[in-house]
Amino acid sequence: MYIGRFLVVSPDGGAYRVSSRSFPNRAVTTRDEGRTLTVGPTAAAEETDNPYVAYNCLRVVDTPTGETVAFGNGSHVDPISEKLELGYPARDALASSLLALDYEKDAYDTPRIAATLDADGTALIGTVRADAILVETVDEPTLVATYERDTPEAFAFDLGDAAGTATDALGLEFDHAVCAAAVSRTDDGFDLAVDNGDD
């Protein structure tokens, strides 16, 4: 089954996977002293002017109440992160950013998906589609995807250490896996990891 890009979040961590039929030559790189993960084309990728191919998919930011992680499938991760830094509650940062940027204006009206996780284990998940915007708090692993599963739903997935989670997310039996990123919440903050497959 092809569900496109997807993410899973729980109070213990999260994962984001790029799945793509059109732009498979992409990888996740680490930037900003390990606090930002960025999806972008590899050297083998064909040139494209598609605005949805490269973006920050995960950021760890300092907020007035401590570190918080924001992650998702596009450029909305940046305004969510910026609002968190300004002190917006996670729900408001998600809802206002998703509403402002809206779903992707491509041939498929692709939803934007996002999640946040703070140091205390409060996790939220959200999506904006052509017909709805949804933001909710989660207390168990919850998945949302751009296709087929575009409403958040409970999902049996072990969100353990970040490296294992990234590899497990990349290996899930959804079609056209490209690369994955993950975060785990620890007593010392957040650990991040990527898995770019066989590159």
FITORRO-726545 format. One record per residue (C-alpha): residue number from 1; residue in three letters; x negated, y, z negated. Coordinates in nm, 3 decimals, always signed. Example, Ala and Ser with C-alpha at 12.3 -4.5 7.8 and 13.67 -1.06 7.14 Angstrom:
BEGIN
<r seq="1" type="ALA" x="-1.230" y="-0.450" z="-0.780"/>
<r seq="2" type="SER" x="-1.367" y="-0.106" z="-0.714"/>
This chain:
BEGIN
<r seq="1" type="MET" x="+0.000" y="+0.000" z="+0.000"/>
<r seq="2" type="TYR" x="-0.122" y="+0.348" z="+0.083"/>
<r seq="3" type="ILE" x="-0.039" y="+0.602" z="-0.187"/>
<r seq="4" type="GLY" x="-0.297" y="+0.864" z="-0.089"/>
<r seq="5" type="ARG" x="-0.492" y="+1.055" z="-0.351"/>
<r seq="6" type="PHE" x="-0.392" y="+0.968" z="-0.707"/>
<r seq="7" type="LEU" x="-0.478" y="+1.027" z="-1.067"/>
<r seq="8" type="VAL" x="-0.422" y="+0.848" z="-1.396"/>
<r seq="9" type="VAL" x="-0.437" y="+1.017" z="-1.735"/>
<r seq="10" type="SER" x="-0.393" y="+0.909" z="-2.097"/>
<r seq="11" type="PRO" x="-0.494" y="+1.053" z="-2.435"/>
<r seq="12" type="ASP" x="-0.827" y="+0.868" z="-2.399"/>
<r seq="13" type="GLY" x="-0.934" y="+0.972" z="-2.050"/>
<r seq="14" type="GLY" x="-0.849" y="+1.002" z="-1.687"/>
<r seq="15" type="ALA" x="-0.940" y="+0.906" z="-1.332"/>
<r seq="16" type="TYR" x="-0.897" y="+1.064" z="-0.993"/>
<r seq="17" type="ARG" x="-0.939" y="+0.879" z="-0.664"/>
<r seq="18" type="VAL" x="-0.963" y="+1.005" z="-0.311"/>
<r seq="19" type="SER" x="-0.788" y="+0.770" z="-0.071"/>
<r seq="20" type="SER" x="-0.780" y="+0.890" z="+0.287"/>
<r seq="21" type="ARG" x="-0.699" y="+0.768" z="+0.635"/>
<r seq="22" type="SER" x="-0.803" y="+1.090" z="+0.809"/>
<r seq="23" type="PHE" x="-1.115" y="+1.206" z="+0.619"/>
<r seq="24" type="PRO" x="-1.296" y="+0.902" z="+0.477"/>
<r seq="25" type="ASN" x="-1.650" y="+1.045" z="+0.485"/>
<r seq="26" type="ARG" x="-1.641" y="+1.222" z="+0.150"/>
<r seq="27" type="ALA" x="-1.812" y="+1.186" z="-0.186"/>
<r seq="28" type="VAL" x="-1.794" y="+1.335" z="-0.534"/>
<r seq="29" type="THR" x="-2.094" y="+1.535" z="-0.655"/>
<r seq="30" type="THR" x="-2.177" y="+1.670" z="-1.000"/>
<r seq="31" type="ARG" x="-2.239" y="+2.043" z="-1.050"/>
<r seq="32" type="ASP" x="-2.254" y="+2.311" z="-1.320"/>
<r seq="33" type="GLU" x="-2.472" y="+2.110" z="-1.559"/>
<r seq="34" type="GLY" x="-2.238" y="+1.814" z="-1.537"/>
<r seq="35" type="ARG" x="-1.918" y="+2.007" z="-1.615"/>
<r seq="36" type="THR" x="-1.772" y="+2.015" z="-1.261"/>
<r seq="37" type="LEU" x="-1.709" y="+1.733" z="-1.013"/>
<r seq="38" type="THR" x="-1.661" y="+1.835" z="-0.651"/>
<r seq="39" type="VAL" x="-1.518" y="+1.642" z="-0.356"/>
<r seq="40" type="GLY" x="-1.683" y="+1.724" z="-0.026"/>
<r seq="41" type="PRO" x="-1.783" y="+1.583" z="+0.312"/>
<r seq="42" type="THR" x="-2.088" y="+1.361" z="+0.346"/>
<r seq="43" type="ALA" x="-2.359" y="+1.412" z="+0.606"/>
<r seq="44" type="ALA" x="-2.178" y="+1.160" z="+0.828"/>
<r seq="45" type="ALA" x="-1.852" y="+1.355" z="+0.827"/>
<r seq="46" type="GLU" x="-1.725" y="+1.527" z="+1.137"/>
<r seq="47" type="GLU" x="-1.682" y="+1.903" z="+1.111"/>
<r seq="48" type="THR" x="-1.332" y="+2.014" z="+1.020"/>
<r seq="49" type="ASP" x="-1.154" y="+2.334" z="+0.932"/>
<r seq="50" type="ASN" x="-0.903" y="+2.146" z="+0.717"/>
<r seq="51" type="PRO" x="-0.875" y="+2.344" z="+0.389"/>
<r seq="52" type="TYR" x="-0.784" y="+2.035" z="+0.185"/>
<r seq="53" type="VAL" x="-1.102" y="+1.831" z="+0.243"/>
<r seq="54" type="ALA" x="-1.338" y="+1.995" z="-0.012"/>
<r seq="55" type="TYR" x="-1.252" y="+2.114" z="-0.363"/>
<r seq="56" type="ASN" x="-1.340" y="+2.088" z="-0.731"/>
<r seq="57" type="CYS" x="-1.154" y="+1.778" z="-0.848"/>
<r seq="58" type="LEU" x="-1.248" y="+1.794" z="-1.218"/>
<r seq="59" type="ARG" x="-1.370" y="+2.067" z="-1.451"/>
<r seq="60" type="VAL" x="-1.454" y="+2.077" z="-1.821"/>
<r seq="61" type="VAL" x="-1.383" y="+2.424" z="-1.961"/>
<r seq="62" type="ASP" x="-1.411" y="+2.597" z="-2.297"/>
<r seq="63" type="THR" x="-1.079" y="+2.721" z="-2.432"/>
<r seq="64" type="PRO" x="-0.993" y="+2.906" z="-2.754"/>
<r seq="65" type="THR" x="-0.908" y="+2.568" z="-2.913"/>
<r seq="66" type="GLY" x="-1.203" y="+2.366" z="-2.775"/>
<r seq="67" type="GLU" x="-1.301" y="+2.186" z="-2.458"/>
<r seq="68" type="THR" x="-1.031" y="+2.081" z="-2.213"/>
<r seq="69" type="VAL" x="-1.053" y="+1.892" z="-1.884"/>
<r seq="70" type="ALA" x="-0.847" y="+1.976" z="-1.577"/>
<r seq="71" type="PHE" x="-0.843" y="+1.751" z="-1.271"/>
<r seq="72" type="GLY" x="-0.644" y="+1.702" z="-0.954"/>
<r seq="73" type="ASN" x="-0.636" y="+1.672" z="-0.577"/>
<r seq="74" type="GLY" x="-0.717" y="+2.022" z="-0.458"/>
<r seq="75" type="SER" x="-0.801" y="+2.386" z="-0.506"/>
<r seq="76" type="HIS" x="-0.540" y="+2.424" z="-0.781"/>
<r seq="77" type="VAL" x="-0.789" y="+2.269" z="-1.026"/>
<r seq="78" type="ASP" x="-0.973" y="+2.604" z="-1.037"/>
<r seq="79" type="PRO" x="-0.679" y="+2.829" z="-1.137"/>
<r seq="80" type="ILE" x="-0.563" y="+2.569" z="-1.389"/>
<r seq="81" type="SER" x="-0.911" y="+2.573" z="-1.541"/>
<r seq="82" type="GLU" x="-0.929" y="+2.951" z="-1.540"/>
<r seq="83" type="LYS" x="-0.593" y="+2.983" z="-1.715"/>
<r seq="84" type="LEU" x="-0.702" y="+2.730" z="-1.978"/>
<r seq="85" type="GLU" x="-1.016" y="+2.938" z="-2.040"/>
<r seq="86" type="LEU" x="-0.795" y="+3.244" z="-2.090"/>
<r seq="87" type="GLY" x="-0.597" y="+3.062" z="-2.358"/>
<r seq="88" type="TYR" x="-0.288" y="+2.955" z="-2.167"/>
<r seq="89" type="PRO" x="-0.124" y="+2.643" z="-2.313"/>
<r seq="90" type="ALA" x="-0.198" y="+2.345" z="-2.087"/>
<r seq="91" type="ARG" x="+0.169" y="+2.314" z="-1.986"/>
<r seq="92" type="ASP" x="+0.177" y="+2.676" z="-1.871"/>
<r seq="93" type="ALA" x="-0.159" y="+2.652" z="-1.693"/>
<r seq="94" type="LEU" x="-0.039" y="+2.348" z="-1.500"/>
<r seq="95" type="ALA" x="+0.309" y="+2.473" z="-1.419"/>
<r seq="96" type="SER" x="+0.212" y="+2.824" z="-1.314"/>
<r seq="97" type="SER" x="-0.080" y="+2.712" z="-1.097"/>
<r seq="98" type="LEU" x="+0.114" y="+2.433" z="-0.926"/>
<r seq="99" type="LEU" x="+0.406" y="+2.666" z="-0.864"/>
<r seq="100" type="ALA" x="+0.183" y="+2.944" z="-0.729"/>
<r seq="101" type="LEU" x="-0.009" y="+2.723" z="-0.483"/>
<r seq="102" type="ASP" x="+0.284" y="+2.493" z="-0.406"/>
<r seq="103" type="TYR" x="+0.258" y="+2.166" z="-0.214"/>
<r seq="104" type="GLU" x="+0.004" y="+2.140" z="+0.067"/>
<r seq="105" type="LYS" x="+0.133" y="+2.287" z="+0.390"/>
<r seq="106" type="ASP" x="+0.020" y="+2.000" z="+0.611"/>
<r seq="107" type="ALA" x="+0.215" y="+1.765" z="+0.838"/>
<r seq="108" type="TYR" x="+0.320" y="+1.554" z="+0.538"/>
<r seq="109" type="ASP" x="+0.410" y="+1.826" z="+0.283"/>
<r seq="110" type="THR" x="+0.154" y="+1.656" z="+0.059"/>
<r seq="111" type="PRO" x="+0.219" y="+1.713" z="-0.312"/>
<r seq="112" type="ARG" x="-0.041" y="+1.867" z="-0.539"/>
<r seq="113" type="ILE" x="-0.114" y="+1.654" z="-0.844"/>
<r seq="114" type="ALA" x="-0.299" y="+1.753" z="-1.162"/>
<r seq="115" type="ALA" x="-0.364" y="+1.662" z="-1.523"/>
<r seq="116" type="THR" x="-0.522" y="+1.807" z="-1.835"/>
<r seq="117" type="LEU" x="-0.675" y="+1.644" z="-2.140"/>
<r seq="118" type="ASP" x="-0.796" y="+1.825" z="-2.450"/>
<r seq="119" type="ALA" x="-1.040" y="+1.724" z="-2.723"/>
<r seq="120" type="ASP" x="-0.755" y="+1.621" z="-2.955"/>
<r seq="121" type="GLY" x="-0.616" y="+1.376" z="-2.700"/>
<r seq="122" type="THR" x="-0.321" y="+1.578" z="-2.575"/>
<r seq="123" type="ALA" x="-0.270" y="+1.476" z="-2.212"/>
<r seq="124" type="LEU" x="-0.038" y="+1.632" z="-1.955"/>
<r seq="125" type="ILE" x="+0.037" y="+1.536" z="-1.596"/>
<r seq="126" type="GLY" x="+0.203" y="+1.738" z="-1.323"/>
<r seq="127" type="THR" x="+0.296" y="+1.752" z="-0.959"/>
<r seq="128" type="VAL" x="+0.455" y="+1.994" z="-0.719"/>
<r seq="129" type="ARG" x="+0.640" y="+1.850" z="-0.420"/>
<r seq="130" type="ALA" x="+0.860" y="+2.004" z="-0.154"/>
<r seq="131" type="ASP" x="+1.161" y="+1.926" z="-0.373"/>
<r seq="132" type="ALA" x="+1.039" y="+1.955" z="-0.733"/>
<r seq="133" type="ILE" x="+0.779" y="+2.060" z="-0.985"/>
<r seq="134" type="LEU" x="+0.722" y="+1.823" z="-1.278"/>
<r seq="135" type="VAL" x="+0.499" y="+1.869" z="-1.583"/>
<r seq="136" type="GLU" x="+0.510" y="+1.635" z="-1.880"/>
<r seq="137" type="THR" x="+0.308" y="+1.521" z="-2.180"/>
<r seq="138" type="VAL" x="+0.195" y="+1.157" z="-2.172"/>
<r seq="139" type="ASP" x="+0.100" y="+0.915" z="-2.448"/>
<r seq="140" type="GLU" x="+0.008" y="+0.614" z="-2.230"/>
<r seq="141" type="PRO" x="-0.175" y="+0.573" z="-1.899"/>
<r seq="142" type="THR" x="+0.038" y="+0.753" z="-1.641"/>
<r seq="143" type="LEU" x="-0.012" y="+0.769" z="-1.265"/>
<r seq="144" type="VAL" x="+0.097" y="+1.016" z="-1.002"/>
<r seq="145" type="ALA" x="+0.002" y="+1.002" z="-0.634"/>
<r seq="146" type="THR" x="+0.052" y="+1.210" z="-0.325"/>
<r seq="147" type="TYR" x="+0.260" y="+0.944" z="-0.145"/>
<r seq="148" type="GLU" x="+0.500" y="+0.668" z="-0.249"/>
<r seq="149" type="ARG" x="+0.441" y="+0.730" z="-0.623"/>
<r seq="150" type="ASP" x="+0.482" y="+1.107" z="-0.638"/>
<r seq="151" type="THR" x="+0.672" y="+1.103" z="-0.968"/>
<r seq="152" type="PRO" x="+0.462" y="+1.035" z="-1.282"/>
<r seq="153" type="GLU" x="+0.505" y="+0.676" z="-1.402"/>
<r seq="154" type="ALA" x="+0.350" y="+0.449" z="-1.666"/>
<r seq="155" type="PHE" x="+0.063" y="+0.252" z="-1.515"/>
<r seq="156" type="ALA" x="-0.127" y="-0.040" z="-1.669"/>
<r seq="157" type="PHE" x="-0.487" y="+0.081" z="-1.646"/>
<r seq="158" type="ASP" x="-0.770" y="+0.066" z="-1.899"/>
<r seq="159" type="LEU" x="-0.923" y="+0.412" z="-1.940"/>
<r seq="160" type="GLY" x="-1.244" y="+0.316" z="-2.119"/>
<r seq="161" type="ASP" x="-1.592" y="+0.461" z="-2.063"/>
<r seq="162" type="ALA" x="-1.613" y="+0.705" z="-1.774"/>
<r seq="163" type="ALA" x="-1.846" y="+0.500" z="-1.554"/>
<r seq="164" type="GLY" x="-1.633" y="+0.188" z="-1.581"/>
<r seq="165" type="THR" x="-1.315" y="+0.385" z="-1.527"/>
<r seq="166" type="ALA" x="-1.447" y="+0.547" z="-1.207"/>
<r seq="167" type="THR" x="-1.548" y="+0.208" z="-1.069"/>
<r seq="168" type="ASP" x="-1.218" y="+0.049" z="-1.170"/>
<r seq="169" type="ALA" x="-1.020" y="+0.333" z="-1.010"/>
<r seq="170" type="LEU" x="-1.214" y="+0.297" z="-0.686"/>
<r seq="171" type="GLY" x="-1.143" y="-0.077" z="-0.691"/>
<r seq="172" type="LEU" x="-0.767" y="-0.056" z="-0.743"/>
<r seq="173" type="GLU" x="-0.579" y="-0.233" z="-0.465"/>
<r seq="174" type="PHE" x="-0.440" y="+0.075" z="-0.296"/>
<r seq="175" type="ASP" x="-0.548" y="+0.126" z="+0.064"/>
<r seq="176" type="HIS" x="-0.825" y="+0.346" z="+0.205"/>
<r seq="177" type="ALA" x="-1.038" y="+0.405" z="-0.107"/>
<r seq="178" type="VAL" x="-1.308" y="+0.670" z="-0.054"/>
<r seq="179" type="CYS" x="-1.451" y="+0.786" z="-0.389"/>
<r seq="180" type="ALA" x="-1.351" y="+0.830" z="-0.752"/>
<r seq="181" type="ALA" x="-1.418" y="+1.047" z="-1.056"/>
<r seq="182" type="ALA" x="-1.343" y="+0.978" z="-1.421"/>
<r seq="183" type="VAL" x="-1.354" y="+1.132" z="-1.764"/>
<r seq="184" type="SER" x="-1.349" y="+0.973" z="-2.108"/>
<r seq="185" type="ARG" x="-1.280" y="+1.149" z="-2.436"/>
<r seq="186" type="THR" x="-1.540" y="+1.078" z="-2.705"/>
<r seq="187" type="ASP" x="-1.618" y="+1.202" z="-3.054"/>
<r seq="188" type="ASP" x="-1.885" y="+1.425" z="-2.899"/>
<r seq="189" type="GLY" x="-1.678" y="+1.570" z="-2.617"/>
<r seq="190" type="PHE" x="-1.615" y="+1.445" z="-2.266"/>
<r seq="191" type="ASP" x="-1.819" y="+1.205" z="-2.052"/>
<r seq="192" type="LEU" x="-1.785" y="+1.230" z="-1.675"/>
<r seq="193" type="ALA" x="-1.874" y="+0.981" z="-1.403"/>
<r seq="194" type="VAL" x="-1.835" y="+0.926" z="-1.030"/>
<r seq="195" type="ASP" x="-1.829" y="+0.626" z="-0.800"/>
<r seq="196" type="ASN" x="-1.888" y="+0.690" z="-0.432"/>
<r seq="197" type="GLY" x="-1.874" y="+0.328" z="-0.326"/>
<r seq="198" type="ASP" x="-2.151" y="+0.194" z="-0.106"/>
<r seq="199" type="ASP" x="-2.300" y="+0.526" z="+0.002"/>
